[in-house]
Amino acid sequence: MLFLIALIFISKISFGFIPGFPYQESFFIFQKGLHPFVNIFFNVIIGSILLIKFFWKSNHHYLQNRFFKFYLFVFCLFLMAITAAQVVLGDSVSPWFYQMGAAGAACFTVVLFGRVIPSELSIIKFINITQKFAVILCYISLILLIVAPGVTFKGGRFIGVFKHIPYMVTTATLACIFLIYELFVKSNSRPKMIYLIFSLIVSMSALILTGTRSALFAVLLSYFLAFLFFPAKKAASQFIKVSVAFSLVIAVVLFGSNISQYAIEIVRGESAVGLRAAQDGVASRLDEFERGYEIFSKSPIIGQGLLSKFGEINETDVGQYNANKDPHNILVSAGVIGGFGFVVLVLVGFAALIAVSLKKLRTSPPEFKILAIYLLTHIPILFIYHMHLSMGGMADRFYWIVIGYMMINMRKQTT
């Protein structure tokens, strides 16, 4: 399980900083990194073993909520059934075995990362290993920015050591938020605290360089929630928390209008964040919603399937992904995939996820609160992006793992 978590990061790293490293080599290297086929191969082989062991035994480290287990069963059953209906009634250019295979892979991803790993892997181990990988990769990304800046940008966006911008954003966000566990929960020596604070600065710097407003807001909101829901361990720490809170209040009083005006300018696209060009966030999201709804309206009853956002699938291009066919709204995306029925199913799950996360934030142990904070601050991001059902996606796998931990029934937790 730890290998599968490490693989989430490793599969998205680009080795373009190594002189002479090939862009593509057979089925092993693609875009100067691990080929998606290798990534999927390891996930399927190791995941299958974990699935068999999981369903073979009845005693698990954690027990999840019964509603969640039933929901995932219905979710997967519906996805397979609606895909079969699309094969029979739809006009997709993809062969039927590709369509059914995509649905099966999505169900495999949901069960493996949403059920098996959260039920078997200690939540503290998950937080620690994820935080360490994320922080180290943020350090490497900033070092590369200094020694080899040419390989750390793509399309004018900071990508660090990764193949594409979303992976840098996800990694920096995970590093910032998961550091909360070390900073607010654990007791640390002074050298360790200095290292942690410096690591936070490095991770935050990497995130700012990407210019991703939604992720930056999520991190800032995460630390605000951490101040509220994590009591100070020592009197000195409490004094620091009160001082910081008081300073923030003073800052809001003195500079609140300037800060709010700057925030509005960022959303309107009048000001930029980091090295990203200014962009009207509201207008761009409305355009994406309208484009997605137009795609959805072509087949609102049964949808168009998981492969609707791809062109011809071949070994050379590993599927020709078309962002214009991928609605950036979770409900519209669900509608494109599986029609009205899937929209209702996703809406129910989305609402339940918010309710459970809020409950965990108030009543659960610290490690669960960290993940609750991560999810709650990402609710807007989840809503304005597509469905996360890809076995190869970085955010997809992390989201389902965190969702799985949120569905742990604390009263039935076993040692």
N, C-alpha and C positions, 0 to 999 in steps of 0.2 A: 504493500500500500504506500509506503514511503517512496518507493521507486516511481510509482504512478504519479505521485504529487511532484516529485523532482522532474519527471518527464514533461509535465505541463510547462515548466520553464524551459527545459533543455530543448524541447521541440520547436521553440520559437526564437532561439538564439541564432544570430547570423555570425559566421566566422569570416566575414568579408575583411576584417582587419588583419587577417593572416595573408601575407603576400602570396599570390599565386593560387589561392584557394578557389576551386572551380565553382561556377554558378550552379551547374547541374551535372550530376554524374549518375547515370542509370537510375535505379530505384532507391538510391541511398542518400543522395544529396540533391536538394532543391532550394533555389534562392539563397545559396551559400550557407545552408543549414541542413538540419535533419529533414529528410524527405517525409511528407505527410504519410506515405505508405508505411514507412518504418514506424512512425508514431502510432498509426492505427494498428499495425501488426502487434506491437508490444501491448497496447491497450486491450486488444482482443484476446491475446494469449494469456496474459497475466490476469486480466479481468475475468475471463472465463473460469480460470482456476479459483479465483476468489468467490465468484458467484456460486460455483458448485459447492465449495466448502461452506459458504454462508447458508445456503438452503438445506445443506445436509445436516447441519447441527441446529439445535433449537436454543442454545444458551449463548447469548451475545453480550458484548461488553456494555452496550447501551440498547434500550428498547425504545422504538419510535411509536409515536401516536398512531392508534388504530385507524383514525380517519385519514391520516396521511398515507398509510399503507394501502387502504382501500382506494384513495384518490389516485395514487400512482397506477394501481391495477386498472382502474377505469380509463385513466389517461392513456396508457399504453394500448389497451384494448381498442379504444376509440381511434387512436392514431393508425393502428394496423387496419381496422375496418374501413376507415374513410380512405385510406390509401388504396385498398383493394377496390373500393367503389370508383376511385379516380382511374384506376387501370382499366376498368370495364367501361365506364361512361365518359371519361375524359378524352382529351386529344393531345396528350403530352407527347413530345418528340422522343422522350427517354424510354427505353425498353422497360417492360413490366418488372423485370428482375432488379433493375436499378432502383425503381421506385419503391418496391417492397424492401429491398436491401437498405435503402435510406431510412425507411420507417423503422426497420428492425434495429439499425445502428442507433437511431435516436432513443428507442426504448432501452437498449443496452446501456447507453450513456446515462440515462435518467436513473436506472436501477443501480448501476455500479457506483456512480458518484453520489446519488441521492439516498440510497439505502445501505449498500454494503459498506463503503468506507466510513460513513458517520457512525454506523452501528458497531464497527469493529476497531476503529482507530481512536485512541484517546484524543480528546479535543485539545488537550494541552500540547500533545506531540504535534498535532496538525498545525496549531498556531505557531509553535516554535520553529518547525521545519520550514513553513511557508515564509515566516518573517525573516529567517536567516537567508534563504535563497533570494528573496526579494531585495533585502538590504545589500547583499553582496553584489547583485546585478546592477543596482543603482550606483554603487561605488565604481564598478567597472565602466558603466556608461559615462560617468563624468570624467573618469580618467581618459577614456577614449576621446571624449570631447576635446581634451587638452592635447593629446599626443597624435590623434588621427581624426580631426574634426570632419574630414570629408566623408567618412563612413558612418557618421552618426546622424546624418540628415537624409530624409527622403521626401521629395516633393515639398521642400521647404519646412518640413516638420522634424522635430527632434525624435529620433527613434533609438538612440543609444546603441546598445549591443544587440538589438532585436531586428527582426526582418521588417516589421511594420509598426506604425505608430500606436495602434490599440494595445499591443503587448507591452510597450514602454509605459503607457498610461496605467494599465492594470497592475503592473509590477510596482510602480511607484506608489500607487494608491494603497495596495496591500501592505507595502513596507511602512508607510506612514500610519495607517490605522492599526496594524498588528503590533506596532511598537508601543501602542497604548498599554498593552498587557505588561510589558517590561517597565514602563515609566510610571504607571498608576497602581499596579497590583503588587509587583514584586518589591522586596527590599534590596537595594543595590548599594554597593560600596561607591565612594566618590569617583574613583577612576571609571568604574562601570557606568555610572550615571553620565559622566562626561562623554564617554563613547556613545551612549544611547542618544544623547542630545545631538551630538555631531552627526550620528546616523540619520536622525530625523531631519536635520538641516540638509544633508546630502539628498535624502529621498524627496523632500519637499522641493529642493532645487531642480531635481530631475523632472518632477511633475510640472513645475512652473514652466520649464523650458518647452514642454510639449504644448503649452498654451491651451490645455483642455479645461474649460471653465467648469463644466459639470463635475468633473473629478476633483478639482481644486475646492469647489464648494462643499463636496461630500467630505473631504478631509477636514476642512475647517469646522464643519458641523459636528463631525465625529469627536473632535477635541472639546467642543463646547458641551456635548452630551457626556463625555468622560468626566469633565469637571463637575457635572451635576450628579452623576450616578456612582462615582467611585469616591468613597470617603478617604480622607488623608490617613496615612499609616502613622505619622508622627506629628507632634505639635508644630515642628518646623515646617513640615510639608503643608499642614493646614494653613499656616501663616502665608506660605508662598501662594497657595491657591486663592486665599482671600485677597492677597495683594494683587495678583494677576487679575482677578475678577474686578477689583476696585479700579485698576488701571484701565481695564476695558470699558467700564462704565464712564470714566473720565474721558477716554478717547471718543466714545460715542457722543457724549455731551459736547465736546469741543470740535470734533471733526465729523460728526455723524452725517451732516448734510453733504460734505464733500465725498465721503465714502459712498453714500447712497447714490449720489450723482454719477460717480465713477462706475458703480455697479450697473446703473441704467445704461450708461454709455457702452459698457462692454456687451450687454445684451443686445443693444441696438446696432452694434457693430461700429460704433464711433471710436472706440478705444480697443487696443489689443492687449492680450495676456501673453507674457513671455515672448517667444520668438514667432508666435503665430500671428498672421495678418488679421486685422479686425474683420469681423463677420457678424451680420445681423442674425443672432441666434433664434429669435422668434420667427422671422420670415423664413429662414432656412428650414425650421422644423415644420412650419405650416406647409411649405412646398413639398416636403417629404411625405407628410400625412396625406395631402391631396393626391400625390402620385401613387401612394400605396392604396388609397381608397379606390382609385380608378382601376387598379389591378384587381382588387378584391371584388369589385362590382361585376367583373366579367364572369365570375363563377361563385356567387355568394352561398350557394347551397352545399356543395361538396368541396369547394376550394380547388386549388391547383397543385397542391403537393409540396413536399420538401425540396424538390429539385427545380421548382419554378424559377428560382433565382440563378440558375446555372444555364449556360449554353451547352454545346456539345461536350460531353465528358470524354477525355482521352488521357492517356498516360503522360503525354508531353506537358500539357498545361494543368494537369490535376484538377480538371473541372474549370470551366470559364465562368467564374463568379461575376455577376453583374449587379453592382450596388444599386442601380436604378430600379431593379426588379425586387429589391429587398426592403419592404416597408419598415421605416424607422418608427414603429409604434407597436407595442406588444399585442394589442387587440387586433389591429389591422393585419399584422403579421400572422396572428393566429387564424384570422379569417381567410387569408390567402392560402395558408397551409391546409386548413381543414373545414372551412366554411363556418356558418353561424354556430353550429354545435360546438366546434372547438373554441370559438370566442367565449361562449358561456362557460365552458369548462375551465378555460384559462382565467377568466374573470373571477370565478369562485375561488380558485387556488390563489390568485393574487391578493384577494381580500383577506383570505384566511392567513396568508403569510404575514401580512401587515399586523393583524390582530395577535398572532402568536409571538411575533418579534417584539411588539410592545409589552406583552406579558413577560417575556423573558428578560427584557430590559429592567423591569421593576422587581422581579422576584428571584431571579436565577443567580447561581455562582458567577464570579467575575469573568471566567473564561467564556461563558455563554453570553454574558453581557457584551463582550467585545464583538462577537459575531452578530449579535442583535443590532449593535450600533452600525456595523458594516452594512447589514442588509437595509436597515431603516434609512440610512443616508444614501443608499443606492436605489431606493424605491423610484425616485424620479428618473434615474438613469435606466433602470429596468423598463420603465413605462415607455420611454421615448426611443427605445431600441427594439430590435427584432427579437423573435423567440430564440432562446439559447438551447439548441438541441444538437449541436455538432460535437461529435466525439473528438475532433481535432481542435476545437476552439479553446483558447485559454480561459476567457471569462466564463464560457459555458460550463466548463468543468468545475471551476471554483464556485460559481453561483450554486450549482446543484449540491456540492459538498456542504456549503454553509447552510443552504435550505434544509438539508438532511439533519444537520446538528440542531437547527431551530426546532425540528419536530421530535426531538428526544423527549420522552416522557420522564421528567425528573424523578417522579415518585417511584418509578420502576427501574431506576438506574442500578446497575449491578457493579460489583467491584472487579 
